Amino acid sequence: MVSPDPTSPTPGSKSQRASLRVALIGNPNTGKSTVFSALCGVPTRIGNYPGVTVEKKIGTYKDPQGEVQIIDLPGTYSLAARTLDEQVSVDVLLGRQADVPSLDAVIVVADATNLDRNLYLFSQVCDLGLPTILVLNMWDRIAQESIEIDLEMLKKRLSTPIITTAAARKVGIETLRLAIRQVTDSAKPEISSPLPAALHEQSQQLKDWMASKGVQDTPLPWIERLVLDCGNQGLEIFAKKHNLPELPSKIEAVRETLASQNCRVPTVETRVRYQWIRETLTDVVRRPLHERLTWSDRIDKVVTHRWWGLILFAAVMFIVFQAIYSWAEPGMLLIESVQSFAGDGISSLLPPGMLRSLLVDGIVAGVGSVIVFLPQILLLFLFIGVLEDCGYMARAAFVMDKLMTRLGLSGKSFVPLMSSFACAVPGIMATRTIENRTERFVTILVAPLMSCSARLPVYLLLIGTFVPGTTWLGGWVGLQGLTLLFMQSLGALIAVPIAFLLRKTLFKGEMPPFVMELPPYKWPSLRVVFHRVWERGWAFVTRAGSLIFCTSVIVWAASYFPADRSQIHELEANREGLQAELAALPAVEETNDESVRSQIALLDSQISALASEEMVLGGEAIEKSFLGYAGHAIEPVVRPLGWDWKIGVGVIASFPAREVIIATMGTIYSLGGEVAEDDEGLRDALVNANWPDGKPVFNFPVALSIMVFFALCAQCAATIMTIQRETNSWKWAAFTFVYMTTLAYVGAWIAFVVASSFGGNVPG
């Protein structure tokens, strides 16, 4: 480890500042996130580093001297950047990440029971010349595993502050806060680097050459990392930024020179660092002579078993999906009732008109379309947080890896994909547990194909109306049930070849070997779990939620303008006036006064007549709106699917949320927007809908084509916005919409043609 480079900022120059900026880094499964949340608590600022999908998480806390900002870097085993996450970590530590100013110190979190592995990253960080603190986390497990560590000797050999913590119980956190101030107030001790002298000499020559080209004050650690990291994405960026097109060839020449001196890059770094670790830990760490079988090992014999592991995993997934699908329902119903209460409150204060419609149908409905996802998102991340923190999630990925490998994915993709059966939004957000960018993106792009719960009302309406209730085997097997099973499974079946094609085209390359460390089991920290749940929920509301809200308002405007709705509002005002009069009268069963009964009957009749006329005009207004114009415009396109303009309007209107098509069809067919999928009036309206020549619009082929379209399409603004948020690019959001819409159109056309070949009847 080298002393600070003369050209790099002097640590002492920043130590007097009241505010500090500290990076937190560590291997996966060392409890780094637990240390972060113990230091900073909530709330945490979450975003993305510019131009990449890597998450940026920043927390702050205050001590007597001022504010300390902690930057939680992605978990990594090494600074040899091979992924975007690792590249961002290197850039932040080297001070070349544009949106992150230079650091005052670095905290390296290590698993106290695995120092021989964790000190590799620590030694790389120390070479960067920044004030560094080594945190030995999970210190409480040292005694449990009969390990002895001579802390004083380790501190002497490393010449670095060492803090022992059990972050899950906040043990050692205050000591760590004091150490952060102390390390920035002290000059960093000079520590020799394990890297060979030849590397330093060659890097110094590169530094001198760069200076001759006008690139001054480049810290030596930057150059050494450029030399050591083969395939480093930062090299190309650095060379382009500083107009050094010869730099890559210069570095390649340096590597060849080092290879001739028995310092072949990159293997030399691994060799010398592990040799340094062995020497450093000699007589410092003492383990029992005979490894004893721990209770974690005993549990793993069942959990990772070829068959028992699958059975247990299936049971765990059943609980998770049952929770997302069913247990979230009370929360969603509560949100919907609050939304309805807010809409009713606004309606009672404002007369019918554009402003009331904007507030109720645009803004309140838009907010509701965002918040209604929260129960599912929070529940999913609650389960993921618990499963990750207790150590089971790594085992689940291991168990499912063989199956997912056939799709070009790994076991880590299984949970996000299965979660998408309830809702693609939390499923896509759950891909954050996948470190590999290629695998993560492929998972994101196929997750919307899983048949989410929002598609179910469409299936139930059309199956119940156009698929006969034929049964076999004494009623145990029914055609309607089989049709529903097929529709629910269709997206997952199509996802298999789509994932394969994506891996062979847009995401070429060999998948990295599946390396998954199995951390020891432990009781999950509720504080850490709830911290993560809060982060994910807040991130969804503040980012994807704002875009979903805007989309909902835009669709409202398209359905409202430019039709003349003055007559509708007048009817609505009259109806509400009559309803107020009716509410002032006693109930029919509570009075024997015939005049009162007659008055109630008259008011009921007048209210029904006004409501019917209002519905008819509402359907006409939809046709004369921008949404209706769009429906007529796309009718030639959807006609090959057997659809008319009304179905086209329903599809467009359902973009904010698929289930909106039910209310839209109710409005178009003059039944009002409050109808449900089991409404007999809506079913009758569909059956009786005719083309201008008198032929029925709806039959089994048309119903099947609509269901196939909804099974495969991307008609969900929340999903598209979440993809944009998680990939940090509109390109992938647009790609998902285009490929899924095209796939849905082709699938719907095939379904319509095949079903029509049976004469419009259900096959069999």
C-alpha positions in Angstrom: 0.0 0.0 0.0 1.5 3.3 -1.1 1.6 6.6 0.8 -0.6 9.4 -0.6 0.5 10.6 -4.0 2.2 14.0 -3.9 -0.2 15.3 -6.5 -3.4 14.1 -4.7 -5.2 16.3 -2.2 -3.7 16.2 1.3 -6.1 14.5 3.7 -5.3 17.0 6.4 -6.5 19.8 4.2 -10.1 18.5 4.4 -10.1 17.4 8.0 -10.9 20.8 9.4 -14.2 21.0 7.6 -17.3 20.6 9.6 -18.9 18.4 6.9 -17.3 15.2 5.8 -17.8 12.9 2.8 -17.1 9.2 3.4 -17.5 6.2 1.2 -18.6 2.8 2.5 -17.4 -0.3 0.7 -17.2 -4.0 1.3 -17.7 -7.5 0.0 -21.3 -8.8 -0.4 -22.7 -10.5 2.7 -20.5 -8.5 5.1 -23.3 -6.5 6.6 -22.3 -3.3 4.8 -25.9 -2.2 4.3 -26.6 -2.9 8.0 -23.6 -0.7 9.0 -24.9 2.0 6.6 -28.4 2.0 8.1 -27.0 1.9 11.6 -24.9 5.0 10.9 -27.5 7.0 8.9 -30.9 5.6 9.7 -33.7 6.9 7.4 -34.5 8.7 5.2 -31.8 8.0 2.6 -31.3 9.7 -0.7 -31.5 7.2 -3.5 -30.9 7.8 -7.2 -28.7 6.6 -10.0 -25.3 7.7 -11.1 -25.5 9.7 -14.3 -25.7 7.6 -17.5 -25.8 4.2 -15.7 -28.2 1.9 -13.9 -26.1 1.7 -10.8 -27.9 2.9 -7.7 -26.5 5.7 -5.7 -27.4 5.6 -2.0 -26.4 8.5 0.2 -27.2 8.9 3.9 -26.2 11.6 6.5 -25.9 11.9 10.2 -24.8 14.8 12.5 -22.1 14.7 15.2 -20.9 17.6 17.4 -18.5 18.8 14.7 -21.1 18.9 11.9 -22.6 16.7 9.2 -21.1 13.5 7.9 -22.3 12.2 4.5 -22.0 8.4 3.9 -22.0 7.1 0.3 -22.9 3.5 0.2 -21.0 1.9 -2.7 -22.2 -1.3 -4.4 -20.9 -4.5 -2.8 -17.8 -5.9 -4.6 -15.0 -8.4 -4.0 -12.4 -6.3 -5.9 -11.6 -3.0 -7.5 -10.7 -4.8 -10.7 -13.7 -3.3 -12.4 -15.5 -5.9 -14.6 -19.1 -4.7 -14.1 -20.8 -1.3 -14.0 -21.2 -1.5 -10.3 -17.5 -2.1 -9.7 -16.6 0.6 -12.2 -18.7 3.2 -10.3 -17.0 2.1 -7.0 -13.6 2.7 -8.5 -14.6 6.0 -10.1 -16.0 7.3 -6.8 -12.9 6.2 -4.8 -10.6 7.7 -7.3 -12.5 11.0 -7.4 -13.4 10.8 -11.1 -17.2 10.3 -10.7 -18.5 13.6 -12.0 -21.4 14.0 -9.5 -19.5 12.9 -6.4 -16.9 15.3 -5.0 -13.6 13.9 -3.6 -13.8 11.8 -0.5 -12.4 12.6 3.0 -12.2 8.9 4.0 -13.2 5.3 3.2 -14.7 2.7 5.4 -14.1 -0.9 4.4 -16.5 -3.3 6.0 -15.2 -6.9 6.4 -16.7 -10.0 7.8 -14.7 -10.7 10.9 -14.9 -14.4 10.4 -13.5 -14.2 6.8 -10.6 -11.8 7.0 -8.4 -13.9 4.6 -10.9 -13.1 1.8 -12.1 -9.6 2.9 -8.6 -8.1 3.2 -8.1 -8.3 -0.5 -10.5 -5.4 -1.2 -9.1 -3.6 1.9 -5.5 -3.7 0.5 -6.7 -2.3 -2.9 -8.5 0.6 -1.1 -5.4 1.4 1.0 -3.4 1.7 -2.2 -5.5 4.6 -3.3 -4.0 6.8 -0.6 -7.2 7.8 1.2 -7.7 7.8 5.0 -9.1 4.3 5.6 -11.0 2.6 8.5 -11.4 -1.2 8.6 -14.6 -2.3 10.2 -14.7 -5.9 11.4 -18.4 -6.5 11.4 -20.3 -9.5 12.9 -17.7 -9.5 15.7 -20.2 -11.3 17.9 -19.8 -14.4 15.7 -16.1 -14.7 16.5 -16.7 -16.4 19.8 -19.5 -18.6 18.4 -17.1 -20.1 15.8 -14.2 -20.4 18.3 -12.0 -18.0 16.3 -9.4 -15.9 18.0 -8.1 -12.6 16.5 -5.2 -10.6 18.0 -6.6 -7.1 17.3 -3.6 -5.3 18.7 -1.2 -7.2 16.4 -3.5 -6.7 13.4 -3.7 -2.9 14.1 0.1 -2.8 14.3 0.6 -4.6 11.0 -2.1 -2.7 9.1 -1.3 0.7 10.6 -5.0 1.4 10.1 -7.9 2.2 12.6 -9.8 -1.0 13.2 -13.3 -0.9 14.7 -15.2 -4.0 15.7 -19.0 -3.9 15.3 -22.1 -6.0 15.5 -24.1 -3.6 13.3 -27.4 -5.5 13.5 -27.5 -4.6 17.2 -25.7 -1.2 16.7 -22.7 -2.4 18.8 -19.6 -0.3 17.9 -21.4 2.3 15.8 -20.7 5.2 18.1 -17.0 4.2 18.2 -17.0 4.1 14.4 -18.4 7.7 14.3 -15.6 8.9 16.5 -13.1 7.0 14.3 -14.3 8.8 11.2 -13.5 12.2 12.7 -10.1 11.0 14.1 -8.9 9.4 10.8 -9.7 12.6 8.8 -7.9 14.7 11.5 -4.7 12.6 11.3 -2.1 12.2 8.6 -2.3 8.9 6.9 0.6 6.7 7.9 3.0 5.5 5.2 2.4 1.9 4.4 4.3 -0.1 1.8 2.3 -1.6 -1.0 2.4 -5.4 -1.8 2.4 -4.5 -5.5 5.7 -5.0 -7.2 8.1 -2.1 -7.6 8.2 -2.7 -11.4 4.5 -1.7 -11.5 5.1 1.5 -9.6 8.1 2.4 -11.9 6.1 1.7 -15.1 3.1 3.7 -13.8 5.4 6.6 -12.9 6.7 6.6 -16.5 3.1 6.7 -17.8 2.4 9.6 -15.4 5.4 11.5 -16.8 4.3 10.8 -20.4 0.7 12.0 -19.6 2.2 15.2 -18.0 4.1 15.8 -21.2 0.8 15.6 -23.1 -0.6 18.3 -20.9 -2.5 16.0 -18.5 -1.2 17.1 -15.1 -1.9 16.0 -11.5 -3.1 12.5 -12.4 -2.7 10.6 -9.1 -0.5 7.5 -9.3 -3.2 5.2 -7.9 -5.4 6.1 -10.9 -2.7 5.0 -13.3 -2.0 1.8 -11.5 -5.6 0.8 -11.6 -5.7 1.5 -15.3 -2.8 -0.8 -15.8 -4.1 -3.6 -13.6 -7.7 -3.7 -14.7 -7.9 -5.5 -18.0 -11.2 -4.7 -19.7 -11.6 -1.6 -17.6 -14.3 0.6 -19.1 -12.7 3.6 -17.3 -9.7 3.5 -19.6 -11.6 4.3 -22.8 -13.5 7.1 -21.0 -10.4 8.5 -19.4 -8.5 8.5 -22.7 -11.3 10.2 -24.6 -11.9 12.8 -21.9 -8.2 13.8 -21.9 -7.6 13.5 -25.6 -5.1 10.7 -25.2 -5.8 8.2 -28.1 -2.4 6.6 -27.6 -3.1 5.7 -23.9 -4.6 2.2 -24.5 -1.6 1.2 -26.6 0.8 2.7 -24.1 -0.9 0.7 -21.3 -0.8 -2.5 -23.3 3.0 -1.9 -23.9 3.4 -1.5 -20.1 1.6 -4.8 -19.5 3.9 -6.5 -22.0 6.9 -5.0 -20.2 5.6 -6.2 -16.8 5.0 -9.7 -18.2 8.6 -9.9 -19.3 9.6 -9.1 -15.7 7.4 -12.0 -14.3 4.7 -9.5 -13.4 1.9 -10.6 -15.7 -1.2 -8.5 -15.5 -3.8 -9.1 -14.0 -2.6 -12.3 -12.2 0.3 -10.5 -10.5 -2.2 -8.5 -8.4 -4.0 -11.5 -7.1 -0.8 -13.4 -6.3 1.0 -10.6 -4.4 -2.1 -9.5 -2.5 -3.0 -12.9 -1.2 0.6 -13.5 -0.3 0.5 -10.2 1.7 -2.8 -11.3 3.4 -1.2 -14.7 4.4 1.8 -12.9 5.9 -0.4 -10.3 7.7 -2.7 -12.8 9.3 0.0 -15.2 10.5 -0.3 -15.5 14.3 -3.2 -13.0 14.1 -6.1 -15.3 13.3 -6.3 -18.7 15.0 -9.1 -21.1 14.0 -10.0 -24.4 15.7 -7.9 -27.3 14.3 -10.9 -29.3 13.3 -13.8 -27.6 11.5 -17.0 -28.4 13.4 -20.4 -29.0 11.7 -22.4 -25.8 12.5 -26.1 -25.6 12.7 -26.0 -23.6 9.4 -24.3 -26.6 7.7 -27.0 -28.9 9.1 -29.8 -26.7 7.8 -28.1 -26.4 4.4 -28.2 -30.2 4.0 -32.0 -29.8 3.7 -32.3 -26.3 2.2 -29.9 -26.9 -0.7 -30.9 -30.6 -1.2 -31.8 -31.5 -4.8 -35.5 -32.3 -3.9 -36.1 -31.1 -0.4 -34.7 -27.7 -1.3 -37.1 -27.4 -4.2 -40.1 -28.4 -2.1 -39.1 -25.8 0.6 -38.5 -23.2 -2.0 -41.9 -23.8 -3.6 -43.5 -23.5 -0.1 -41.7 -20.2 0.5 -42.6 -18.8 -2.9 -46.3 -19.8 -2.3 -46.3 -17.7 0.9 -44.7 -14.8 -0.9 -47.0 -14.8 -3.9 -50.0 -15.4 -1.8 -49.0 -12.4 0.2 -48.5 -10.2 -2.8 -51.7 -11.5 -4.5 -54.1 -11.8 -1.6 -52.7 -10.3 1.6 -52.1 -6.9 -0.1 -55.8 -6.7 -1.0 -57.0 -5.1 2.3 -54.4 -2.4 1.9 -55.3 -1.9 -1.8 -59.0 -1.7 -0.9 -58.2 0.8 1.8 -56.4 3.0 -0.7 -59.2 2.7 -3.1 -61.7 3.6 -0.4 -59.6 6.7 0.5 -59.5 7.6 -3.2 -63.2 7.2 -3.4 -63.7 9.3 -0.3 -61.5 12.0 -1.7 -63.4 12.0 -5.0 -66.7 12.1 -3.2 -65.5 15.0 -1.1 -64.4 17.0 -4.1 -67.7 16.2 -5.9 -69.6 17.6 -2.9 -67.7 20.8 -2.9 -67.6 21.5 -6.7 -70.4 21.6 -9.2 -70.1 19.2 -12.2 -67.7 20.6 -14.8 -64.2 20.3 -16.2 -62.5 21.3 -13.0 -64.3 18.6 -11.0 -63.6 16.0 -13.6 -59.9 17.0 -13.7 -59.6 16.8 -9.9 -61.6 13.5 -9.5 -61.0 11.6 -12.7 -57.6 13.0 -13.5 -55.6 14.0 -10.4 -57.2 11.8 -7.6 -57.5 8.8 -10.0 -53.9 9.5 -11.1 -52.6 9.6 -7.5 -54.6 6.5 -6.7 -53.1 4.6 -9.7 -49.7 5.2 -8.1 -50.4 4.5 -4.5 -52.5 1.4 -5.1 -49.3 -0.5 -6.0 -47.7 0.3 -2.7 -49.1 -2.6 -0.6 -47.8 -5.1 -3.1 -44.4 -3.4 -3.4 -44.0 -3.1 0.3 -45.0 -6.7 1.0 -42.6 -8.0 -1.7 -39.6 -6.1 -0.4 -40.5 -7.0 3.2 -40.3 -10.7 2.2 -37.1 -10.1 0.1 -35.5 -8.1 3.0 -36.3 -10.9 5.5 -35.1 -13.7 3.2 -31.9 -11.8 2.3 -31.1 -10.8 5.9 -31.6 -14.3 7.3 -29.5 -15.8 4.6 -32.1 -17.8 2.7 -32.2 -15.8 -0.5 -28.7 -17.0 -1.5 -29.8 -20.6 -1.1 -33.0 -20.0 -3.1 -30.8 -18.7 -6.0 -28.6 -21.7 -5.7 -31.6 -24.1 -5.8 -33.1 -22.5 -8.9 -29.9 -21.9 -10.8 -30.0 -25.1 -13.0 -33.5 -24.3 -14.2 -32.9 -20.6 -15.0 -29.5 -21.4 -16.7 -31.5 -22.9 -19.6 -32.9 -19.4 -20.2 -29.5 -17.8 -20.1 -30.3 -16.4 -16.6 -29.3 -17.5 -13.1 -31.2 -18.5 -10.0 -31.4 -14.8 -8.9 -33.9 -14.1 -11.7 -36.5 -16.5 -10.4 -37.9 -14.4 -7.6 -38.4 -11.2 -9.7 -40.1 -13.2 -12.5 -42.4 -15.0 -10.2 -43.2 -11.8 -8.3 -44.3 -10.3 -11.6 -47.3 -12.7 -11.6 -48.8 -10.5 -9.0 -47.5 -7.2 -10.4 -44.7 -6.5 -12.8 -43.8 -3.2 -11.0 -42.4 -4.8 -7.7 -41.0 -7.7 -9.8 -38.9 -5.4 -11.9 -37.8 -3.5 -8.8 -36.8 -6.8 -7.3 -34.1 -7.3 -10.0 -31.9 -5.0 -8.0 -30.7 -8.2 -6.2 -29.1 -9.3 -9.6 -25.5 -7.9 -9.8 -24.8 -8.9 -13.4 -26.1 -6.2 -15.8 -26.9 -8.5 -18.7 -28.9 -10.9 -16.6 -30.7 -8.1 -14.8 -31.7 -6.4 -18.1 -33.0 -9.6 -19.7 -35.0 -10.3 -16.5 -36.5 -6.8 -16.6 -37.4 -7.1 -20.3 -39.3 -10.4 -19.9 -40.8 -9.7 -16.5 -43.9 -7.8 -18.0 -44.8 -11.0 -19.9 -45.8 -12.7 -16.6 -49.6 -12.5 -16.3 -50.2 -10.0 -13.6 -53.4 -9.6 -11.5 -54.5 -6.6 -13.5 -55.2 -8.8 -16.6 -57.5 -11.0 -14.6 -60.7 -8.8 -14.9 -60.3 -8.8 -18.7 -60.0 -12.6 -18.7 -63.0 -13.1 -16.4 -65.2 -10.8 -18.4 -64.5 -12.4 -21.8 -64.3 -16.0 -20.6 -67.5 -15.7 -18.6 -69.3 -14.1 -21.6 -68.0 -16.0 -24.6 -66.6 -19.3 -23.4 -69.2 -22.0 -22.6 -69.3 -23.6 -19.2 -68.6 -27.1 -20.6 -67.1 -29.5 -18.1 -65.7 -33.0 -18.0 -64.8 -35.6 -15.4 -67.9 -35.0 -13.4 -67.4 -31.3 -13.3 -63.8 -31.4 -12.1 -62.4 -30.0 -15.3 -64.1 -27.1 -17.1 -63.4 -25.3 -20.4 -63.6 -21.9 -18.8 -61.0 -22.9 -16.2 -58.7 -24.4 -18.8 -59.0 -21.2 -20.8 -58.1 -19.1 -17.8 -55.1 -21.3 -17.0 -53.9 -21.0 -20.6 -54.2 -17.2 -20.5 -52.4 -17.0 -17.2 -49.6 -19.2 -18.5 -49.2 -17.8 -22.0 -46.9 -15.0 -21.0 -44.6 -17.2 -19.1 -44.4 -19.7 -22.0 -43.6 -16.9 -24.5 -41.0 -15.5 -22.1 -38.8 -18.6 -22.5 -38.0 -18.1 -26.2 -37.9 -14.3 -25.8 -35.3 -14.5 -23.1 -33.3 -16.9 -25.2 -33.5 -14.5 -28.2 -32.4 -11.6 -26.1 -29.4 -13.5 -24.8 -28.4 -14.4 -28.4 -28.9 -11.0 -29.9 -29.0 -7.8 -27.8 -27.2 -9.3 -24.8 -24.6 -11.6 -26.4 -21.7 -13.0 -24.5 -21.0 -15.8 -22.1 -22.8 -15.6 -18.8 -20.3 -15.3 -15.9 -20.0 -18.3 -13.7 -22.6 -18.4 -11.0 -20.7 -17.7 -7.8 -22.9 -17.4 -4.8 -21.6 -17.1 -1.3 -23.8 -18.8 1.2 -23.8 -16.5 4.3 -24.5 -18.0 7.7 -28.1 -18.0 8.9 -29.1 -15.3 11.4 -32.1 -13.6 12.7 -33.1 -10.8 10.4 -32.7 -7.3 11.7 -36.2 -5.7 11.6 -34.7 -2.2 11.6 -32.6 -3.1 8.5 -35.5 -4.8 6.7 -37.9 -1.9 7.3 -35.2 0.5 6.2 -35.0 -1.3 2.9 -38.8 -1.5 2.5 -39.0 2.3 3.2 -36.3 3.0 0.6 -37.9 1.0 -2.2 -41.4 2.3 -1.5 -40.3 5.9 -1.4 -38.2 5.4 -4.5 -41.2 4.1 -6.4 -43.5 6.9 -5.3 -41.1 9.7 -6.1 -39.8 8.5 -9.4 -41.9 6.0 -11.3 -45.0 7.4 -9.5 -44.6 10.9 -10.9 -44.5 9.6 -14.4 -47.5 7.2 -13.9 -49.5 10.2 -12.5 -48.7 12.3 -15.5 -49.7 9.6 -17.9 -53.0 9.2 -16.1 -53.8 12.9 -16.4 -52.9 12.9 -20.1 -55.2 10.0 -20.8 -58.0 11.8 -18.8 -57.4 14.9 -21.0 -57.6 12.8 -24.2 -60.9 11.2 -23.1 -62.4 14.6 -22.0 -61.5 17.0 -24.8 -62.7 18.3 -27.3 -66.2 16.9 -26.8 -68.9 19.3 -25.6 -69.8 18.0 -22.1 -72.0 20.9 -21.0 -75.2 18.8 -21.4 -73.7 15.9 -19.4 -72.7 18.2 -16.6 -76.2 19.8 -16.6 -77.8 16.3 -16.3 -75.3 15.4 -13.6 -76.1 18.5 -11.6 -79.9 17.8 -11.9 -79.4 14.2 -10.9 -77.3 15.1 -7.8 -80.0 17.6 -6.8 -82.7 14.9 -7.0 -80.4 12.6 -5.0 -80.1 15.2 -2.3 -83.9 15.5 -2.1 -84.2 11.7 -1.9 -81.6 11.5 0.8 -83.7 14.0 2.9 -86.7 11.7 2.8 -87.1 8.6 5.0 -86.5 5.2 3.5 -89.6 3.5 1.9 -89.7 0.8 4.6 -89.6 3.4 7.3 -92.8 5.3 6.3 -96.5 4.4 5.8 -97.3 7.8 4.2 -98.4 7.1 0.7 -97.6 10.6 -0.5 -94.0 10.2 0.7 -93.8 6.8 -0.9 -95.1 8.2 -4.2 -92.5 11.1 -4.0 -89.7 8.5 -3.4 -90.8 6.5 -6.4 -91.0 9.6 -8.6 -87.5 10.7 -7.5 -86.1 7.2 -8.2 -87.7 7.2 -11.6 -86.4 10.7 -12.5 -82.9 9.8 -11.2 -82.8 6.6 -13.3 -83.9 8.5 -16.4 -81.3 11.2 -15.9 -78.6 8.6 -15.2 -79.5 6.6 -18.4 -79.4 9.8 -20.5 -76.1 10.7 -18.9 -74.6 7.4 -19.8 -75.7 7.6 -23.4 -74.2 11.1 -23.8 -71.1 9.9 -22.0 -70.6 7.2 -24.6 -71.1 9.8 -27.4 -68.7 12.2 -25.7 -66.0 9.4 -25.7 -66.4 8.9 -29.4 -66.0 12.7 -30.0 -62.9 13.0 -27.8 -59.3 12.7 -28.8 -59.4 9.2 -27.4 -62.4 8.4 -29.7 -60.6 9.9 -32.7 -57.6 7.7 -31.9 -59.9 4.7 -31.7 -61.3 5.4 -35.2 -57.9 6.1 -36.5 -56.5 2.8 -35.5 -59.6 0.8 -36.5 -58.0 -0.2 -39.9 -55.0 -1.5 -37.9 -57.0 -3.5 -35.4 -59.7 -4.7 -37.9 -57.6 -7.8 -38.9 -57.9 -8.8 -35.2 -61.7 -8.6 -35.4 -61.9 -5.4 -33.4 -63.9 -2.3 -33.9 -63.0 1.3 -32.9 -64.6 0.8 -29.4 -62.2 -2.0 -28.6 -59.4 0.1 -29.9 -60.4 3.0 -27.5 -60.5 0.5 -24.6 -57.0 -0.7 -25.4 -55.7 2.9 -25.6 -57.5 4.0 -22.4 -56.1 1.0 -20.5 -52.5 2.2 -20.9 -52.4 3.7 -17.3 -53.7 0.4 -16.0 -55.0 -2.6 -17.9 -58.1 -3.1 -15.8 -59.4 0.4 -16.9 -60.7 -1.2 -20.0 -63.7 -2.6 -18.1 -64.8 0.9 -17.0 -64.0 2.3 -20.5 -66.1 -0.3 -22.2 -68.9 0.4 -19.7 -68.8 4.1 -20.6 -68.7 3.4 -24.4 -71.7 1.1 -24.2 -73.6 3.7 -22.1 -73.5 1.7 -18.9 -71.3 4.1 -16.9 -67.8 3.7 -15.6 -68.7 1.9 -12.4 -69.3 -1.5 -14.0 -67.3 -4.6 -13.0 -66.2 -7.6 -15.0 -69.2 -9.7 -13.7 -71.8 -7.0 -14.6 -74.6 -8.7 -16.6 -75.4 -5.4 -18.4 -71.9 -5.1 -19.7 -71.9 -8.8 -20.8 -75.2 -8.3 -22.6 -73.9 -5.1 -24.3 -70.9 -7.0 -25.7 -73.0 -9.9 -26.9 -75.4 -7.4 -28.7 -72.8 -5.1 -30.1 -73.0 -5.1 -33.9 -71.0 -3.9 -36.9 -72.8 -1.4 -39.2 -73.9 -4.3 -41.4 -75.6 -6.0 -38.5 -73.0 -8.7 -37.8 -72.0 -9.2 -34.2 -68.7 -7.6 -33.1 -67.9 -10.0 -30.3 -67.6 -13.8 -30.6 -65.2 -16.4 -29.4 -62.4 -15.5 -31.9 -62.6 -11.8 -31.0 -62.7 -12.5 -27.3 -59.7 -14.8 -27.6 -57.7 -12.3 -29.7 -58.4 -9.6 -27.0 -57.3 -11.9 -24.2 -54.1 -12.9 -26.1 -53.3 -9.3 -26.8 -53.7 -8.3 -23.1 -51.7 -11.4 -22.1 -48.7 -10.2 -24.1 -49.0 -6.4 -24.5 -47.3 -3.7 -22.5 -50.5 -1.8 -21.7 -49.3 -0.6 -18.3 -47.8 2.8 -17.7 -46.5 1.8 -14.3 -44.5 -1.0 -15.8 -43.0 1.1 -18.6 -42.1 3.9 -16.2 -40.6 1.4 -13.7 -38.4 -0.1 -16.5 -37.2 3.4 -17.4 -36.4 4.0 -13.7 -34.6 0.8 -13.2 -32.6 0.8 -16.5 -32.1 4.6 -16.3 -32.9 4.8 -20.0 -36.0 5.5 -22.1 -34.5 3.3 -24.8 -35.2 0.1 -22.9 -38.7 1.3 -21.9 -39.5 2.1 -25.5 -38.0 -1.2 -26.6 -40.2 -3.1 -24.2 -43.3 -1.3 -25.3 -42.6 -1.9 -29.0 -41.5 -5.5 -28.8 -44.4 -6.5 -26.5 -47.0 -4.6 -28.5 -45.8 -6.2 -31.7 -45.8 -9.6 -30.1 -49.3 -9.0 -28.7 -50.6 -7.9 -32.1 -49.1 -10.9 -33.9 -50.3 -13.3 -31.2 -53.9 -11.8 -31.3 -54.0 -12.1 -35.1 -52.9 -15.7 -35.0 -55.5 -16.4 -32.3 -58.3 -14.7 -34.2 -57.4 -16.5 -37.5 -57.1 -19.9 -35.9 -60.3 -19.6 -33.9 -62.2 -18.2 -36.9 -61.2 -21.3 -38.9 -63.6 -23.2 -36.6 -66.5 -21.0 -37.7 -66.4 -18.6 -34.8 -67.2 -21.4 -32.4 -65.2 -22.8 -29.5 -63.1 -25.7 -30.7 -64.3 -29.0 -29.5 
